[in-house]
């Protein structure tokens, strides 16, 4: 996407750094590695500057910025999921499943209600298709799902599930708008060709990307 905006991010180096970030957080969360091994990611970040020194690019710092954007916007949220599933020191599927059930409920409710009765635009400058009615429908369904799953997913209290639902409703919806803003800023319609007709594969994860760090922070500070 950045390349379509006449930028030249370091795709190979950025992808390797993202994979290392995800792998290292996974191993630390699983207790295989000590937390100090996460520092290796700091070194890889500054390798981008060294690589650009020898690239002879016209806009080296713009390239570095877009490469870092890939790490911050994609790799860090997905890496945070590793720690969400290991909240109590061991892998627990309940937090991961509950997270996705609520997130999908918000997206599904927003789509169904918005398509049926949506009239008042939520943020027309960025995403003219989103409506307040759809957002309310997504929120209602998310709270219902959070209330129900708390009966079986008891790794955290029902009140915590409701807080997580609130985070996913608010920040997840904003994540959708942020991704639309990025596409508009570089004048592209779809984020890729893997899922044609759906806006690209990034559109399937835009809510997750922005909401995951907030859920991670809430769980590790208040639980």
PyMOL commands that place a pseudoatom at each C-alpha (Angstrom):
pseudoatom trace, name=CA, resn=UNK, resi=1, chain=A, elem=C, hetatm=0, pos=[0.000, 0.000, 0.000]
pseudoatom trace, name=CA, resn=UNK, resi=2, chain=A, elem=C, hetatm=0, pos=[2.781, 2.427, 0.839]
pseudoatom trace, name=CA, resn=UNK, resi=3, chain=A, elem=C, hetatm=0, pos=[4.430, 1.739, -2.493]
pseudoatom trace, name=CA, resn=UNK, resi=4, chain=A, elem=C, hetatm=0, pos=[1.248, 2.780, -4.285]
pseudoatom trace, name=CA, resn=UNK, resi=5, chain=A, elem=C, hetatm=0, pos=[1.709, 6.147, -2.611]
pseudoatom trace, name=CA, resn=UNK, resi=6, chain=A, elem=C, hetatm=0, pos=[5.120, 6.505, -4.302]
pseudoatom trace, name=CA, resn=UNK, resi=7, chain=A, elem=C, hetatm=0, pos=[7.049, 5.396, -1.232]
pseudoatom trace, name=CA, resn=UNK, resi=8, chain=A, elem=C, hetatm=0, pos=[9.721, 2.713, -0.974]
pseudoatom trace, name=CA, resn=UNK, resi=9, chain=A, elem=C, hetatm=0, pos=[9.607, 0.933, 2.397]
pseudoatom trace, name=CA, resn=UNK, resi=10, chain=A, elem=C, hetatm=0, pos=[12.097, -1.829, 3.157]
pseudoatom trace, name=CA, resn=UNK, resi=11, chain=A, elem=C, hetatm=0, pos=[9.729, -4.726, 2.538]
pseudoatom trace, name=CA, resn=UNK, resi=12, chain=A, elem=C, hetatm=0, pos=[12.161, -7.606, 3.054]
pseudoatom trace, name=CA, resn=UNK, resi=13, chain=A, elem=C, hetatm=0, pos=[13.875, -6.158, 6.131]
pseudoatom trace, name=CA, resn=UNK, resi=14, chain=A, elem=C, hetatm=0, pos=[10.547, -5.039, 7.565]
pseudoatom trace, name=CA, resn=UNK, resi=15, chain=A, elem=C, hetatm=0, pos=[8.981, -8.454, 7.065]
pseudoatom trace, name=CA, resn=UNK, resi=16, chain=A, elem=C, hetatm=0, pos=[11.943, -10.203, 8.697]
pseudoatom trace, name=CA, resn=UNK, resi=17, chain=A, elem=C, hetatm=0, pos=[11.854, -7.776, 11.636]
pseudoatom trace, name=CA, resn=UNK, resi=18, chain=A, elem=C, hetatm=0, pos=[8.113, -8.325, 12.032]
pseudoatom trace, name=CA, resn=UNK, resi=19, chain=A, elem=C, hetatm=0, pos=[8.546, -12.098, 11.993]
pseudoatom trace, name=CA, resn=UNK, resi=20, chain=A, elem=C, hetatm=0, pos=[11.309, -11.899, 14.597]
pseudoatom trace, name=CA, resn=UNK, resi=21, chain=A, elem=C, hetatm=0, pos=[9.163, -9.643, 16.775]
pseudoatom trace, name=CA, resn=UNK, resi=22, chain=A, elem=C, hetatm=0, pos=[6.264, -12.086, 16.621]
pseudoatom trace, name=CA, resn=UNK, resi=23, chain=A, elem=C, hetatm=0, pos=[8.485, -15.128, 17.214]
pseudoatom trace, name=CA, resn=UNK, resi=24, chain=A, elem=C, hetatm=0, pos=[10.332, -13.556, 20.143]
pseudoatom trace, name=CA, resn=UNK, resi=25, chain=A, elem=C, hetatm=0, pos=[7.133, -12.418, 21.871]
pseudoatom trace, name=CA, resn=UNK, resi=26, chain=A, elem=C, hetatm=0, pos=[5.630, -15.858, 21.337]
pseudoatom trace, name=CA, resn=UNK, resi=27, chain=A, elem=C, hetatm=0, pos=[8.613, -17.580, 22.952]
pseudoatom trace, name=CA, resn=UNK, resi=28, chain=A, elem=C, hetatm=0, pos=[8.741, -15.108, 25.839]
pseudoatom trace, name=CA, resn=UNK, resi=29, chain=A, elem=C, hetatm=0, pos=[5.004, -15.433, 26.468]
pseudoatom trace, name=CA, resn=UNK, resi=30, chain=A, elem=C, hetatm=0, pos=[5.373, -19.227, 26.457]
pseudoatom trace, name=CA, resn=UNK, resi=31, chain=A, elem=C, hetatm=0, pos=[8.192, -19.006, 29.009]
pseudoatom trace, name=CA, resn=UNK, resi=32, chain=A, elem=C, hetatm=0, pos=[10.784, -20.460, 26.646]
pseudoatom trace, name=CA, resn=UNK, resi=33, chain=A, elem=C, hetatm=0, pos=[12.886, -17.282, 26.579]
pseudoatom trace, name=CA, resn=UNK, resi=34, chain=A, elem=C, hetatm=0, pos=[13.568, -14.638, 29.190]
pseudoatom trace, name=CA, resn=UNK, resi=35, chain=A, elem=C, hetatm=0, pos=[11.928, -11.272, 28.635]
pseudoatom trace, name=CA, resn=UNK, resi=36, chain=A, elem=C, hetatm=0, pos=[15.362, -9.695, 28.038]
pseudoatom trace, name=CA, resn=UNK, resi=37, chain=A, elem=C, hetatm=0, pos=[15.469, -11.387, 24.617]
pseudoatom trace, name=CA, resn=UNK, resi=38, chain=A, elem=C, hetatm=0, pos=[12.855, -8.912, 23.432]
pseudoatom trace, name=CA, resn=UNK, resi=39, chain=A, elem=C, hetatm=0, pos=[15.666, -6.361, 23.278]
pseudoatom trace, name=CA, resn=UNK, resi=40, chain=A, elem=C, hetatm=0, pos=[16.842, -7.970, 20.051]
pseudoatom trace, name=CA, resn=UNK, resi=41, chain=A, elem=C, hetatm=0, pos=[13.925, -6.208, 18.358]
pseudoatom trace, name=CA, resn=UNK, resi=42, chain=A, elem=C, hetatm=0, pos=[15.384, -2.826, 19.296]
pseudoatom trace, name=CA, resn=UNK, resi=43, chain=A, elem=C, hetatm=0, pos=[18.550, -3.634, 17.360]
pseudoatom trace, name=CA, resn=UNK, resi=44, chain=A, elem=C, hetatm=0, pos=[16.571, -4.642, 14.289]
pseudoatom trace, name=CA, resn=UNK, resi=45, chain=A, elem=C, hetatm=0, pos=[14.695, -1.330, 14.319]
pseudoatom trace, name=CA, resn=UNK, resi=46, chain=A, elem=C, hetatm=0, pos=[17.921, 0.623, 14.017]
pseudoatom trace, name=CA, resn=UNK, resi=47, chain=A, elem=C, hetatm=0, pos=[19.157, -1.651, 11.245]
pseudoatom trace, name=CA, resn=UNK, resi=48, chain=A, elem=C, hetatm=0, pos=[16.615, 0.113, 9.031]
pseudoatom trace, name=CA, resn=UNK, resi=49, chain=A, elem=C, hetatm=0, pos=[18.677, 3.284, 9.298]
pseudoatom trace, name=CA, resn=UNK, resi=50, chain=A, elem=C, hetatm=0, pos=[21.878, 1.452, 8.346]
pseudoatom trace, name=CA, resn=UNK, resi=51, chain=A, elem=C, hetatm=0, pos=[20.216, -0.255, 5.379]
pseudoatom trace, name=CA, resn=UNK, resi=52, chain=A, elem=C, hetatm=0, pos=[18.911, 3.065, 4.090]
pseudoatom trace, name=CA, resn=UNK, resi=53, chain=A, elem=C, hetatm=0, pos=[22.406, 4.525, 4.328]
pseudoatom trace, name=CA, resn=UNK, resi=54, chain=A, elem=C, hetatm=0, pos=[23.510, 2.245, 1.495]
pseudoatom trace, name=CA, resn=UNK, resi=55, chain=A, elem=C, hetatm=0, pos=[20.318, 2.268, -0.564]
pseudoatom trace, name=CA, resn=UNK, resi=56, chain=A, elem=C, hetatm=0, pos=[20.880, 5.613, -2.347]
pseudoatom trace, name=CA, resn=UNK, resi=57, chain=A, elem=C, hetatm=0, pos=[17.154, 6.340, -2.105]
pseudoatom trace, name=CA, resn=UNK, resi=58, chain=A, elem=C, hetatm=0, pos=[15.774, 9.816, -2.734]
pseudoatom trace, name=CA, resn=UNK, resi=59, chain=A, elem=C, hetatm=0, pos=[13.647, 9.869, 0.425]
pseudoatom trace, name=CA, resn=UNK, resi=60, chain=A, elem=C, hetatm=0, pos=[15.502, 7.660, 2.931]
pseudoatom trace, name=CA, resn=UNK, resi=61, chain=A, elem=C, hetatm=0, pos=[13.741, 8.815, 6.076]
pseudoatom trace, name=CA, resn=UNK, resi=62, chain=A, elem=C, hetatm=0, pos=[10.311, 8.503, 4.489]
pseudoatom trace, name=CA, resn=UNK, resi=63, chain=A, elem=C, hetatm=0, pos=[11.241, 4.913, 3.645]
pseudoatom trace, name=CA, resn=UNK, resi=64, chain=A, elem=C, hetatm=0, pos=[12.347, 4.295, 7.226]
pseudoatom trace, name=CA, resn=UNK, resi=65, chain=A, elem=C, hetatm=0, pos=[9.145, 5.850, 8.539]
pseudoatom trace, name=CA, resn=UNK, resi=66, chain=A, elem=C, hetatm=0, pos=[6.909, 3.631, 6.397]
pseudoatom trace, name=CA, resn=UNK, resi=67, chain=A, elem=C, hetatm=0, pos=[8.942, 0.553, 7.327]
pseudoatom trace, name=CA, resn=UNK, resi=68, chain=A, elem=C, hetatm=0, pos=[8.507, 1.356, 11.017]
pseudoatom trace, name=CA, resn=UNK, resi=69, chain=A, elem=C, hetatm=0, pos=[4.822, 1.998, 10.388]
pseudoatom trace, name=CA, resn=UNK, resi=70, chain=A, elem=C, hetatm=0, pos=[4.496, -1.595, 9.229]
pseudoatom trace, name=CA, resn=UNK, resi=71, chain=A, elem=C, hetatm=0, pos=[6.000, -2.849, 12.488]
pseudoatom trace, name=CA, resn=UNK, resi=72, chain=A, elem=C, hetatm=0, pos=[3.940, -0.555, 14.691]
pseudoatom trace, name=CA, resn=UNK, resi=73, chain=A, elem=C, hetatm=0, pos=[0.671, -0.943, 12.835]
pseudoatom trace, name=CA, resn=UNK, resi=74, chain=A, elem=C, hetatm=0, pos=[0.776, -4.677, 12.088]
pseudoatom trace, name=CA, resn=UNK, resi=75, chain=A, elem=C, hetatm=0, pos=[3.533, -6.599, 13.904]
pseudoatom trace, name=CA, resn=UNK, resi=76, chain=A, elem=C, hetatm=0, pos=[3.108, -5.128, 17.384]
pseudoatom trace, name=CA, resn=UNK, resi=77, chain=A, elem=C, hetatm=0, pos=[-0.672, -5.748, 17.639]
pseudoatom trace, name=CA, resn=UNK, resi=78, chain=A, elem=C, hetatm=0, pos=[-0.376, -9.351, 16.440]
pseudoatom trace, name=CA, resn=UNK, resi=79, chain=A, elem=C, hetatm=0, pos=[2.567, -9.885, 18.786]
pseudoatom trace, name=CA, resn=UNK, resi=80, chain=A, elem=C, hetatm=0, pos=[0.475, -8.539, 21.670]
pseudoatom trace, name=CA, resn=UNK, resi=81, chain=A, elem=C, hetatm=0, pos=[-1.954, -11.411, 21.144]
pseudoatom trace, name=CA, resn=UNK, resi=82, chain=A, elem=C, hetatm=0, pos=[0.781, -13.765, 22.361]
pseudoatom trace, name=CA, resn=UNK, resi=83, chain=A, elem=C, hetatm=0, pos=[0.742, -12.100, 25.772]
pseudoatom trace, name=CA, resn=UNK, resi=84, chain=A, elem=C, hetatm=0, pos=[-3.054, -11.919, 25.912]
pseudoatom trace, name=CA, resn=UNK, resi=85, chain=A, elem=C, hetatm=0, pos=[-3.257, -15.697, 25.572]
pseudoatom trace, name=CA, resn=UNK, resi=86, chain=A, elem=C, hetatm=0, pos=[-0.617, -16.123, 28.297]
pseudoatom trace, name=CA, resn=UNK, resi=87, chain=A, elem=C, hetatm=0, pos=[-2.078, -13.721, 30.852]
pseudoatom trace, name=CA, resn=UNK, resi=88, chain=A, elem=C, hetatm=0, pos=[-1.651, -16.088, 33.799]
pseudoatom trace, name=CA, resn=UNK, resi=89, chain=A, elem=C, hetatm=0, pos=[1.676, -17.496, 32.688]
pseudoatom trace, name=CA, resn=UNK, resi=90, chain=A, elem=C, hetatm=0, pos=[0.243, -20.388, 30.693]
pseudoatom trace, name=CA, resn=UNK, resi=91, chain=A, elem=C, hetatm=0, pos=[-1.589, -20.595, 27.383]
pseudoatom trace, name=CA, resn=UNK, resi=92, chain=A, elem=C, hetatm=0, pos=[-5.336, -20.095, 27.706]
pseudoatom trace, name=CA, resn=UNK, resi=93, chain=A, elem=C, hetatm=0, pos=[-7.616, -20.225, 24.693]
pseudoatom trace, name=CA, resn=UNK, resi=94, chain=A, elem=C, hetatm=0, pos=[-10.498, -18.504, 26.491]
pseudoatom trace, name=CA, resn=UNK, resi=95, chain=A, elem=C, hetatm=0, pos=[-9.111, -14.986, 26.227]
pseudoatom trace, name=CA, resn=UNK, resi=96, chain=A, elem=C, hetatm=0, pos=[-8.233, -15.427, 22.564]
pseudoatom trace, name=CA, resn=UNK, resi=97, chain=A, elem=C, hetatm=0, pos=[-11.569, -16.957, 21.582]
pseudoatom trace, name=CA, resn=UNK, resi=98, chain=A, elem=C, hetatm=0, pos=[-13.532, -14.454, 23.642]
pseudoatom trace, name=CA, resn=UNK, resi=99, chain=A, elem=C, hetatm=0, pos=[-11.584, -11.593, 22.103]
pseudoatom trace, name=CA, resn=UNK, resi=100, chain=A, elem=C, hetatm=0, pos=[-12.423, -12.706, 18.565]
pseudoatom trace, name=CA, resn=UNK, resi=101, chain=A, elem=C, hetatm=0, pos=[-16.061, -13.578, 19.324]
pseudoatom trace, name=CA, resn=UNK, resi=102, chain=A, elem=C, hetatm=0, pos=[-16.719, -10.082, 20.643]
pseudoatom trace, name=CA, resn=UNK, resi=103, chain=A, elem=C, hetatm=0, pos=[-14.758, -8.425, 17.849]
pseudoatom trace, name=CA, resn=UNK, resi=104, chain=A, elem=C, hetatm=0, pos=[-16.600, -10.370, 15.145]
pseudoatom trace, name=CA, resn=UNK, resi=105, chain=A, elem=C, hetatm=0, pos=[-19.917, -9.648, 16.852]
pseudoatom trace, name=CA, resn=UNK, resi=106, chain=A, elem=C, hetatm=0, pos=[-19.230, -5.935, 16.659]
pseudoatom trace, name=CA, resn=UNK, resi=107, chain=A, elem=C, hetatm=0, pos=[-18.360, -6.126, 12.955]
pseudoatom trace, name=CA, resn=UNK, resi=108, chain=A, elem=C, hetatm=0, pos=[-21.325, -8.374, 12.166]
pseudoatom trace, name=CA, resn=UNK, resi=109, chain=A, elem=C, hetatm=0, pos=[-23.862, -6.337, 14.116]
pseudoatom trace, name=CA, resn=UNK, resi=110, chain=A, elem=C, hetatm=0, pos=[-22.604, -3.089, 12.587]
pseudoatom trace, name=CA, resn=UNK, resi=111, chain=A, elem=C, hetatm=0, pos=[-22.868, -4.515, 9.070]
pseudoatom trace, name=CA, resn=UNK, resi=112, chain=A, elem=C, hetatm=0, pos=[-26.336, -6.036, 9.478]
pseudoatom trace, name=CA, resn=UNK, resi=113, chain=A, elem=C, hetatm=0, pos=[-27.953, -3.108, 11.250]
pseudoatom trace, name=CA, resn=UNK, resi=114, chain=A, elem=C, hetatm=0, pos=[-26.155, -0.531, 9.123]
pseudoatom trace, name=CA, resn=UNK, resi=115, chain=A, elem=C, hetatm=0, pos=[-27.272, -2.254, 5.916]
pseudoatom trace, name=CA, resn=UNK, resi=116, chain=A, elem=C, hetatm=0, pos=[-30.864, -2.503, 7.132]
pseudoatom trace, name=CA, resn=UNK, resi=117, chain=A, elem=C, hetatm=0, pos=[-31.585, 0.876, 8.716]
pseudoatom trace, name=CA, resn=UNK, resi=118, chain=A, elem=C, hetatm=0, pos=[-28.366, 2.913, 8.571]
pseudoatom trace, name=CA, resn=UNK, resi=119, chain=A, elem=C, hetatm=0, pos=[-29.031, 6.542, 7.635]
pseudoatom trace, name=CA, resn=UNK, resi=120, chain=A, elem=C, hetatm=0, pos=[-26.872, 8.834, 9.778]
pseudoatom trace, name=CA, resn=UNK, resi=121, chain=A, elem=C, hetatm=0, pos=[-23.232, 8.872, 8.678]
pseudoatom trace, name=CA, resn=UNK, resi=122, chain=A, elem=C, hetatm=0, pos=[-20.664, 8.175, 11.382]
pseudoatom trace, name=CA, resn=UNK, resi=123, chain=A, elem=C, hetatm=0, pos=[-17.559, 9.658, 9.758]
pseudoatom trace, name=CA, resn=UNK, resi=124, chain=A, elem=C, hetatm=0, pos=[-18.348, 10.573, 6.128]
pseudoatom trace, name=CA, resn=UNK, resi=125, chain=A, elem=C, hetatm=0, pos=[-15.008, 12.312, 5.484]
pseudoatom trace, name=CA, resn=UNK, resi=126, chain=A, elem=C, hetatm=0, pos=[-13.144, 9.025, 5.940]
pseudoatom trace, name=CA, resn=UNK, resi=127, chain=A, elem=C, hetatm=0, pos=[-15.694, 6.234, 5.511]
pseudoatom trace, name=CA, resn=UNK, resi=128, chain=A, elem=C, hetatm=0, pos=[-19.051, 7.260, 4.013]
pseudoatom trace, name=CA, resn=UNK, resi=129, chain=A, elem=C, hetatm=0, pos=[-20.479, 3.760, 4.406]
pseudoatom trace, name=CA, resn=UNK, resi=130, chain=A, elem=C, hetatm=0, pos=[-20.331, 3.692, 8.217]
pseudoatom trace, name=CA, resn=UNK, resi=131, chain=A, elem=C, hetatm=0, pos=[-23.444, 4.804, 10.127]
pseudoatom trace, name=CA, resn=UNK, resi=132, chain=A, elem=C, hetatm=0, pos=[-24.371, 5.520, 13.734]
pseudoatom trace, name=CA, resn=UNK, resi=133, chain=A, elem=C, hetatm=0, pos=[-27.149, 2.946, 13.544]
pseudoatom trace, name=CA, resn=UNK, resi=134, chain=A, elem=C, hetatm=0, pos=[-24.664, 0.292, 12.493]
pseudoatom trace, name=CA, resn=UNK, resi=135, chain=A, elem=C, hetatm=0, pos=[-22.272, 1.222, 15.285]
pseudoatom trace, name=CA, resn=UNK, resi=136, chain=A, elem=C, hetatm=0, pos=[-25.048, 0.966, 17.868]
pseudoatom trace, name=CA, resn=UNK, resi=137, chain=A, elem=C, hetatm=0, pos=[-26.138, -2.394, 16.457]
pseudoatom trace, name=CA, resn=UNK, resi=138, chain=A, elem=C, hetatm=0, pos=[-22.590, -3.689, 16.675]
pseudoatom trace, name=CA, resn=UNK, resi=139, chain=A, elem=C, hetatm=0, pos=[-22.235, -2.454, 20.235]
pseudoatom trace, name=CA, resn=UNK, resi=140, chain=A, elem=C, hetatm=0, pos=[-25.462, -4.106, 21.399]
pseudoatom trace, name=CA, resn=UNK, resi=141, chain=A, elem=C, hetatm=0, pos=[-24.520, -7.459, 19.873]
pseudoatom trace, name=CA, resn=UNK, resi=142, chain=A, elem=C, hetatm=0, pos=[-21.000, -7.246, 21.329]
pseudoatom trace, name=CA, resn=UNK, resi=143, chain=A, elem=C, hetatm=0, pos=[-22.302, -6.683, 24.852]
pseudoatom trace, name=CA, resn=UNK, resi=144, chain=A, elem=C, hetatm=0, pos=[-24.742, -9.565, 24.489]
pseudoatom trace, name=CA, resn=UNK, resi=145, chain=A, elem=C, hetatm=0, pos=[-21.979, -11.914, 23.325]
pseudoatom trace, name=CA, resn=UNK, resi=146, chain=A, elem=C, hetatm=0, pos=[-19.612, -10.719, 26.082]
pseudoatom trace, name=CA, resn=UNK, resi=147, chain=A, elem=C, hetatm=0, pos=[-22.294, -11.342, 28.714]
pseudoatom trace, name=CA, resn=UNK, resi=148, chain=A, elem=C, hetatm=0, pos=[-22.968, -14.837, 27.387]
pseudoatom trace, name=CA, resn=UNK, resi=149, chain=A, elem=C, hetatm=0, pos=[-19.384, -16.027, 26.973]
pseudoatom trace, name=CA, resn=UNK, resi=150, chain=A, elem=C, hetatm=0, pos=[-18.549, -14.899, 30.513]
pseudoatom trace, name=CA, resn=UNK, resi=151, chain=A, elem=C, hetatm=0, pos=[-20.675, -17.829, 31.679]
pseudoatom trace, name=CA, resn=UNK, resi=152, chain=A, elem=C, hetatm=0, pos=[-18.163, -20.309, 30.204]
pseudoatom trace, name=CA, resn=UNK, resi=153, chain=A, elem=C, hetatm=0, pos=[-14.948, -18.315, 29.826]
pseudoatom trace, name=CA, resn=UNK, resi=154, chain=A, elem=C, hetatm=0, pos=[-14.227, -17.752, 33.495]
pseudoatom trace, name=CA, resn=UNK, resi=155, chain=A, elem=C, hetatm=0, pos=[-10.518, -16.958, 33.245]
pseudoatom trace, name=CA, resn=UNK, resi=156, chain=A, elem=C, hetatm=0, pos=[-11.574, -13.337, 33.920]
pseudoatom trace, name=CA, resn=UNK, resi=157, chain=A, elem=C, hetatm=0, pos=[-14.707, -11.890, 35.524]
pseudoatom trace, name=CA, resn=UNK, resi=158, chain=A, elem=C, hetatm=0, pos=[-17.837, -10.903, 33.628]
pseudoatom trace, name=CA, resn=UNK, resi=159, chain=A, elem=C, hetatm=0, pos=[-17.101, -7.256, 34.417]
pseudoatom trace, name=CA, resn=UNK, resi=160, chain=A, elem=C, hetatm=0, pos=[-13.740, -7.624, 32.670]
pseudoatom trace, name=CA, resn=UNK, resi=161, chain=A, elem=C, hetatm=0, pos=[-15.421, -9.107, 29.607]
pseudoatom trace, name=CA, resn=UNK, resi=162, chain=A, elem=C, hetatm=0, pos=[-17.744, -6.113, 29.498]
pseudoatom trace, name=CA, resn=UNK, resi=163, chain=A, elem=C, hetatm=0, pos=[-14.767, -3.753, 29.704]
pseudoatom trace, name=CA, resn=UNK, resi=164, chain=A, elem=C, hetatm=0, pos=[-13.039, -5.635, 26.902]
pseudoatom trace, name=CA, resn=UNK, resi=165, chain=A, elem=C, hetatm=0, pos=[-16.249, -5.415, 24.875]
pseudoatom trace, name=CA, resn=UNK, resi=166, chain=A, elem=C, hetatm=0, pos=[-16.269, -1.653, 25.394]
pseudoatom trace, name=CA, resn=UNK, resi=167, chain=A, elem=C, hetatm=0, pos=[-12.663, -1.390, 24.234]
pseudoatom trace, name=CA, resn=UNK, resi=168, chain=A, elem=C, hetatm=0, pos=[-13.361, -3.491, 21.151]
pseudoatom trace, name=CA, resn=UNK, resi=169, chain=A, elem=C, hetatm=0, pos=[-16.493, -1.506, 20.320]
pseudoatom trace, name=CA, resn=UNK, resi=170, chain=A, elem=C, hetatm=0, pos=[-14.865, 1.912, 20.612]
pseudoatom trace, name=CA, resn=UNK, resi=171, chain=A, elem=C, hetatm=0, pos=[-11.271, 1.311, 19.553]
pseudoatom trace, name=CA, resn=UNK, resi=172, chain=A, elem=C, hetatm=0, pos=[-12.120, -1.452, 17.081]
pseudoatom trace, name=CA, resn=UNK, resi=173, chain=A, elem=C, hetatm=0, pos=[-14.507, 0.873, 15.251]
pseudoatom trace, name=CA, resn=UNK, resi=174, chain=A, elem=C, hetatm=0, pos=[-11.853, 3.578, 15.207]
pseudoatom trace, name=CA, resn=UNK, resi=175, chain=A, elem=C, hetatm=0, pos=[-9.399, 1.032, 13.799]
pseudoatom trace, name=CA, resn=UNK, resi=176, chain=A, elem=C, hetatm=0, pos=[-11.678, 0.571, 10.815]
pseudoatom trace, name=CA, resn=UNK, resi=177, chain=A, elem=C, hetatm=0, pos=[-11.698, 4.333, 10.270]
pseudoatom trace, name=CA, resn=UNK, resi=178, chain=A, elem=C, hetatm=0, pos=[-7.921, 4.622, 10.653]
pseudoatom trace, name=CA, resn=UNK, resi=179, chain=A, elem=C, hetatm=0, pos=[-7.364, 2.000, 7.965]
pseudoatom trace, name=CA, resn=UNK, resi=180, chain=A, elem=C, hetatm=0, pos=[-9.788, 3.852, 5.674]
pseudoatom trace, name=CA, resn=UNK, resi=181, chain=A, elem=C, hetatm=0, pos=[-7.910, 7.074, 6.387]
pseudoatom trace, name=CA, resn=UNK, resi=182, chain=A, elem=C, hetatm=0, pos=[-4.619, 5.447, 5.395]
pseudoatom trace, name=CA, resn=UNK, resi=183, chain=A, elem=C, hetatm=0, pos=[-6.074, 4.176, 2.129]
pseudoatom trace, name=CA, resn=UNK, resi=184, chain=A, elem=C, hetatm=0, pos=[-7.488, 7.596, 1.311]
pseudoatom trace, name=CA, resn=UNK, resi=185, chain=A, elem=C, hetatm=0, pos=[-4.198, 9.307, 2.132]
pseudoatom trace, name=CA, resn=UNK, resi=186, chain=A, elem=C, hetatm=0, pos=[-2.393, 7.308, -0.551]
pseudoatom trace, name=CA, resn=UNK, resi=187, chain=A, elem=C, hetatm=0, pos=[-5.404, 7.209, -2.892]
pseudoatom trace, name=CA, resn=UNK, resi=188, chain=A, elem=C, hetatm=0, pos=[-6.009, 3.453, -3.023]
pseudoatom trace, name=CA, resn=UNK, resi=189, chain=A, elem=C, hetatm=0, pos=[-9.343, 1.633, -2.856]
pseudoatom trace, name=CA, resn=UNK, resi=190, chain=A, elem=C, hetatm=0, pos=[-8.207, -1.796, -1.657]
pseudoatom trace, name=CA, resn=UNK, resi=191, chain=A, elem=C, hetatm=0, pos=[-5.402, -2.772, 0.700]
pseudoatom trace, name=CA, resn=UNK, resi=192, chain=A, elem=C, hetatm=0, pos=[-4.515, -5.740, -1.501]
pseudoatom trace, name=CA, resn=UNK, resi=193, chain=A, elem=C, hetatm=0, pos=[-5.716, -8.312, -4.022]
pseudoatom trace, name=CA, resn=UNK, resi=194, chain=A, elem=C, hetatm=0, pos=[-5.909, -11.399, -1.796]
pseudoatom trace, name=CA, resn=UNK, resi=195, chain=A, elem=C, hetatm=0, pos=[-9.594, -10.814, -0.973]
pseudoatom trace, name=CA, resn=UNK, resi=196, chain=A, elem=C, hetatm=0, pos=[-11.051, -9.003, -3.994]
pseudoatom trace, name=CA, resn=UNK, resi=197, chain=A, elem=C, hetatm=0, pos=[-14.326, -7.238, -3.348]
pseudoatom trace, name=CA, resn=UNK, resi=198, chain=A, elem=C, hetatm=0, pos=[-13.675, -7.023, 0.384]
pseudoatom trace, name=CA, resn=UNK, resi=199, chain=A, elem=C, hetatm=0, pos=[-11.314, -4.047, 0.397]
pseudoatom trace, name=CA, resn=UNK, resi=200, chain=A, elem=C, hetatm=0, pos=[-8.227, -6.241, 0.786]
pseudoatom trace, name=CA, resn=UNK, resi=201, chain=A, elem=C, hetatm=0, pos=[-6.998, -8.528, 3.547]
pseudoatom trace, name=CA, resn=UNK, resi=202, chain=A, elem=C, hetatm=0, pos=[-6.078, -5.636, 5.854]
pseudoatom trace, name=CA, resn=UNK, resi=203, chain=A, elem=C, hetatm=0, pos=[-9.774, -4.721, 6.038]
pseudoatom trace, name=CA, resn=UNK, resi=204, chain=A, elem=C, hetatm=0, pos=[-10.410, -8.035, 7.812]
pseudoatom trace, name=CA, resn=UNK, resi=205, chain=A, elem=C, hetatm=0, pos=[-7.966, -7.114, 10.584]
pseudoatom trace, name=CA, resn=UNK, resi=206, chain=A, elem=C, hetatm=0, pos=[-8.218, -3.326, 10.892]
pseudoatom trace, name=CA, resn=UNK, resi=207, chain=A, elem=C, hetatm=0, pos=[-10.382, -3.473, 14.036]
pseudoatom trace, name=CA, resn=UNK, resi=208, chain=A, elem=C, hetatm=0, pos=[-8.116, -6.077, 15.638]
pseudoatom trace, name=CA, resn=UNK, resi=209, chain=A, elem=C, hetatm=0, pos=[-4.948, -4.115, 14.855]
pseudoatom trace, name=CA, resn=UNK, resi=210, chain=A, elem=C, hetatm=0, pos=[-5.946, -1.003, 16.770]
pseudoatom trace, name=CA, resn=UNK, resi=211, chain=A, elem=C, hetatm=0, pos=[-7.879, -2.682, 19.583]
pseudoatom trace, name=CA, resn=UNK, resi=212, chain=A, elem=C, hetatm=0, pos=[-5.399, -5.410, 20.568]
pseudoatom trace, name=CA, resn=UNK, resi=213, chain=A, elem=C, hetatm=0, pos=[-2.805, -3.142, 22.256]
pseudoatom trace, name=CA, resn=UNK, resi=214, chain=A, elem=C, hetatm=0, pos=[-5.558, -1.505, 24.340]
pseudoatom trace, name=CA, resn=UNK, resi=215, chain=A, elem=C, hetatm=0, pos=[-6.911, -4.871, 25.511]
pseudoatom trace, name=CA, resn=UNK, resi=216, chain=A, elem=C, hetatm=0, pos=[-3.358, -6.016, 26.253]
pseudoatom trace, name=CA, resn=UNK, resi=217, chain=A, elem=C, hetatm=0, pos=[-2.661, -2.911, 28.370]
pseudoatom trace, name=CA, resn=UNK, resi=218, chain=A, elem=C, hetatm=0, pos=[-5.949, -3.273, 30.263]
pseudoatom trace, name=CA, resn=UNK, resi=219, chain=A, elem=C, hetatm=0, pos=[-5.355, -6.942, 31.118]
pseudoatom trace, name=CA, resn=UNK, resi=220, chain=A, elem=C, hetatm=0, pos=[-1.760, -6.481, 32.263]
pseudoatom trace, name=CA, resn=UNK, resi=221, chain=A, elem=C, hetatm=0, pos=[-2.410, -3.374, 34.341]
pseudoatom trace, name=CA, resn=UNK, resi=222, chain=A, elem=C, hetatm=0, pos=[-5.747, -4.218, 35.948]
pseudoatom trace, name=CA, resn=UNK, resi=223, chain=A, elem=C, hetatm=0, pos=[-5.650, -8.047, 36.146]
for i in range(1, 223): cmd.bond("trace and resi %d" % i, "trace and resi %d" % (i + 1))
show_as sticks, trace
zoom trace
